[in-house]
């Protein structure tokens, strides 16, 4: 008789623990504020003279890579 009671208590406890973990798992999903932001260019437009260069930075990433832009010098014709 004691074995049946212990088994029933153990099964009920495990059922409550599993149900609680499902509920807490559903509440722990990331929200919009925690989601990663979309990468964007830091500068919207670039004006360059010939022979000059400008680096454009990308925001919204962990590493901030830079993209160098170069305008070639004018060649004699």
Secondary structure, 3 states (H helix, E strand, C coil): CHHHHHHHHHHHHHHHHHHHHHHHHHHCCCCCCCCCCCCEECCCCCCCCCCCEEEEEEECCCCCCEEEEECCCCCCC
